[in-house]
């Protein structure tokens, strides 16, 4: 066995502290993006629901703004987080695995936007586009399942199950105003709230 001495103990403590600090930084960054995305896209879907249900009339300009502005603001949030973390690298296995899981979902989301959007446009079938959020909810459930396996936290399992339940609920209410209301609730509760929780946990860790 390795001889224990004060210097090695300090080195071990410094190493553990760096791992904890890395986890806290990753949770803050991830929490900010999840909270921002949940709020922005949750409001976007809520506005779509209000328009479909007849509570408001967005009009052409309103639909254009509601369709583009949330993505612009979210990209600003992503840019700020990336700039803030530009000198930080996540070397922990857990952090890299989680980044890979959610990064993979983000990459799939980018391609699905094009595939579903192009197919719906060429076939002039809005129904095809409505399938896209259902697939996205399923992928989010899978990504959070990876988080459950890595972190072994019960509340992460609830988030994963919530995304899968949202996919089934959307399938059930497709092409109705309730569809957008369900999607809005999922974004607020399953993206925004976990993002806030991550930020609170990082603060407690610090």
Secondary structure, DSSP 8 states (H G I E B T S, - for coil): -----HHHHHHHHHHHHHHHHHHHHHHHHHHHHHHHHHHHHHHHHHHHHHHHTTS---HHHHHHHHHHHHHHHHHHHHHHHHHHTTT-----HHHHHHHHHHHHHHHHHHHHHHHHHHHHHHHT-HHHHHHHHHHHHHHHHHHHHHHHHHH--HHHHHHHHHHHHHHHHHHHTTTSHHHHHHHHHHHIIIIIHHHHHHHHHHHHH-
